Amino acid sequence: QRMRYLHSILSSACDEVKASHNPSVVVLTGAGISAESGIRTFRASDGLWEDHRIEDVATPEGFEANPELVQAFYNARRRQLISPEILPNDAHKALAKLEDLLGNKFLLVTQNVDNLHERAGNMRVIHMHGELLKIRCTRSGKVAEWKGDLSVNERCYCCEPPQPMRPHIVWFGEMPLEMDKISQAIAEADYFIAIGTSGHVYPAAGFVRSARLYGAHTVELNLEPSQVANSFEEKHCGLASQVVPEYIQ
Ligand code: BJW
């Protein structure tokens, strides 16, 4: 079984053997991996999209129409993210260990805008939908750290006259970040593992099909089968904090 195969390669004691035989692994994560850390997912019955209309808070048009509402939506989520009770869980920690073992044969592509992967110890992380704790200039695109609630009047330091700042978030209709790097890693991957994502949002939901076309072994780890579950060769249902450590350790 593939699960045992990945496990036995990773548990090899000898570094040289590992370096030559380690598979290259691309992991795609979604909101489900952070659910047990206390961050709401989007599409659950108690999810973020139950309380907010997507068009109002997660589109460029929504921001243009009501920047106050959009800034308030993201500021509330930022305040939650930096609160002391929000911590990486065992699934995040297992991925940090996997990166330790695989080094540059590992890439973590996350749709999540939280920083829990980094806080667990991952360094090779692409935030394809942006980052909650960053803001960027609406004109130059220059990215800065979020340093407290962003008011609609806040302006950048890069333009003259200074321009409004916006959340560093990829909204619907906007191009996800670092797509070239992601596509290349998927083309070279031996394993493609999707964790905690519903498969509703493209292009991320289409990665499994590309990975398979390029010959990767594809694995879904999710609470329930996703919208694109049929595209995966191997599936394990359960809580991320249980199935992720079980699968990769
Ligand atoms: C657990 C668990 C536990 C729970 N353990 N599991 C092709 C076809 C149709 C439409 C399109 C298409 N290509 C593009 C589109 C348009 C659009 C799109 O996909 N629309 C669909 C809704 C149909 N895509 C876009 O607009 C994207 N841009 C784009 O394609 O640009 C192309 C372009 C071309 C040319 C010019 C310009 C552009 C951008 C998408 C941006 C997504 N943004 C959001 C919000 C922003 C961030 C924020 O505010 O936080 O990103 S939407 C939201 O959904 C967020 C997420 O990253 C994303 C994915 O959600 P995710 O992570 O899957 O969460 P959930 O809640 O859906 O699922 C959680 C899962 O976890 C569930 O399955 C649970 O069961 C599970 N779970 N607890 C394990 N403990």
Residues whose N, C-alpha, C, O or C-beta is under 5 A from the ligand:
A	BS01	BJW	G30 A31 G32 A35 E36 T41 F42 R43 A44 A58 Q111 N112 V113 H129 I169 V170 W171 F172 G173 E174 M175 P176 G196 T197 S198 G199 H200 V201 Y202 P203 N222 L223 E224 G238 L239 A240
